Amino acid sequence: MNLTPVQEERLQRLKHRMKVYFDPSRRDHQEALKALWHATYPDQELEGLISEQWKDMGWQGRDPSTDFRGAGFISLENLLFFAKTFSASFQRLLNKQCGNRATWEYPFAVAGVNITFMIMQMLDLQSTKPRTFVRAIFIQMLSEDEWAFDLLYCVAFVVMDKQWLDKNASYMDFNEVLKSTRAQLERELMLDDVIRIEDMPSYSLLC
């Protein structure tokens, strides 16, 4: 597949984002974490970057920086993009407002990191040679919208939550739900009339 200059530039920028580890000592990473808090809880003051408050968002402990190991800084960027771009959907999923929920629910923020990692694997962007058709389709989408990855993340999150409810899933089922979410995303990306992320049928779940 011969890339256009725009596709090449945007792909390289996205690959660079994927390689950035979360560094709790970096000021810009600290500020991004604070921005996520304020976008999530605009009326609630954050006590500190290490605080019991983070557990309310679905981090495993008092220090959210320890949960970014799997997907790096881009997973924080994805959560922040979701919170700012589709705030109603973000709050709905965060607060588990729809459907009959399990007693043992998935932790929201940690689920978000897992979704980022799943999309990175699905798109296989770090390999030197394209191995999947989905990757080629996505690179075409990048030329339409530089934020295609972040938009796909938002779609993936709402698809995952819908599948969670449809399957009456509990925490132990999370990996299975993630697999079926990936399968649905791949099916939708390969539909003939899907040119942009906004064309995916599940995009309509976002509000």
N, C-alpha and C positions, 0 to 999 in steps of 0.2 A: 504494500500500500504506500503510494507516494503522498507524503504530507505536504499541504500548502504551507507557506511561511507562517501564516496565522496559527494553523494547527500545531506546527512544530513548536512555535513560541509558547503557546498555551499549555501544550503537553509537558514541555520542559519545566514550566512554572509549577504545574500541578505535581510533577515528580519531585521537584524541590520541596514543596510543601509536605509531601509524604515522608520525606527523610528527616524532617525537623523533630527532634525529641523534645518532650516537655522538660523545660529546665526551670525549677522553682526559684533559682537565683537570678533569672533574667527579669528585668523590670517590665519589658513588654509582655512577657508571659504572665507575670503577676497581674498586670493591668487587664489582660484578657480574661483572667479568672474573676477578677472583681467585676468586669463588665458583664460576665455571664450571670453573676449573682444579682446585679442591679436590673438586668433584663428579665430575670426570673422572678425576683421579689422586689419590685420597685419601691414598695412602701416599708421595707424592712432593712434596718441597718445591719451591715455585715460586721461581726465582732473581730474577725481576723482571717487570714489565709489558712490558718489552722484553727478549726472551731467545730464544736458539736453541730452547729447549724447546717453544715454541709450534708449531714446524713439525711436531712429533710428532702434534699434534691435527689437522693438516691446514690450517693457515694458510699463506699464501703466503710470509711472511717472519718476521722476528724480532718485528715489531710488529703484532699482530692488529687493532689499531684502524684500520689502513689498509684492511682488508677489509670494513668495515661500511658503506661508502659507498652501496652499492646498496640496502640495506634498512633501515639505521639501527639504533637501539638495540633495537627489538623483535626483531630477528634474534638478538641475544645473549640476550634474555629467552626466546626460543623454545628455543634450545640448552640453556639452564639448566633450563627446565621439563622438557624431554625427559630430561636427565641425572638429574634428581631424581625424576621421576614414573615413568619406565620405564627404570630404570638397566640392567637386563639387556639390553633391546633396544638401548639407547644404546651400551653397551660392545661388543655383538655387531657393530654396524655400524661403530663406531670402529675396532675391531681386525680388521675384515674376516674374521670367523670362519666365515662360511657360504659354501658353493658354490665353484666353480672361478673364482677371481678373475683379472682381467686383469693383465698385466704392468704396464700403465700405469693405475693405479686413480684414481678420483676422490678429491680431497682432502676429507676428511670435513667439517671446519669450514666451508670455503668453499662446499661443496655445501649445507650447512645455510642459509647466507645466501641462496643462490640459490633454495632452496625457499621461504623466507619471502617473497621478492620475487615468486615465481611465484604463491603463494596470494593475495597482495595484489592482483595483476593479475586473477586468476581471479574473486575476489569483488567487484572493482570497487566497493569501499566508499567511495572518496573522491569519486565522481561524485555530483552533486546529485540526479539522477534515476536510478532503477534501470534498468539496461539488460540485465540478465541474470536468468534465472529462478533460477540458482544463488545469486545474491546474496539474493533474497527468501527462499529456503529457509534460507540460513545465518542471516539475521536472526531467523528463527523459532527456530533452534537457540540463539541467544544468550539468548533468554528462558528456555531450559531450563538453560543453563550459561554463566556468564560467561567460563569458560576454553575455550569452544568453538574459538576460533582456535588456541590453543596445542595443544589436543588434535588438531585437524585437521592441524596441522604435524607432530605425531608420526606420525600415520597416513601422511601424505604421504612422510615420510622412509623408512618401512619399505616402502611401495609402490615408491618410486623404487629402492631397493636390490634389491628382488625383480625389478623390470623390468630392472635393470642385469644381473642374473645370467641372467634368462631370455633376454635378447638377446645374451648373451656380449659385452657392450659394453666398450669401452675409452674412455679419456679423451676422445678426439675425438668420441665419440658422446653425450657428456653432454647437450647441448641437445636431441637427439632423444629421449633417455630422459625428460628433464624434460617435454617436450611430451606424450609418451604417458602419463606419470604424471598430468599435469593432466587429460587426457581420461578416465582411469579414475576419478579423484576426482569429476569432474563427473557421470559416469554413476552412480556410487554415491550421490552426494548427491541425485540425482533419483529414486531408487527409492521406490516408494510407501510402503514400511514403514520408511523411514529418517526418524526424528523427531529423533534425537540423533546426535552423532558416534559414540557407542558402538554405534549400530545399523548403521553401515557395515560391509559384509562384511570389508573389509580391516583393521578394528579388531582382529580376532582375530590379526593378525600381531604385535601388540604383546605384550610380556611383561615 
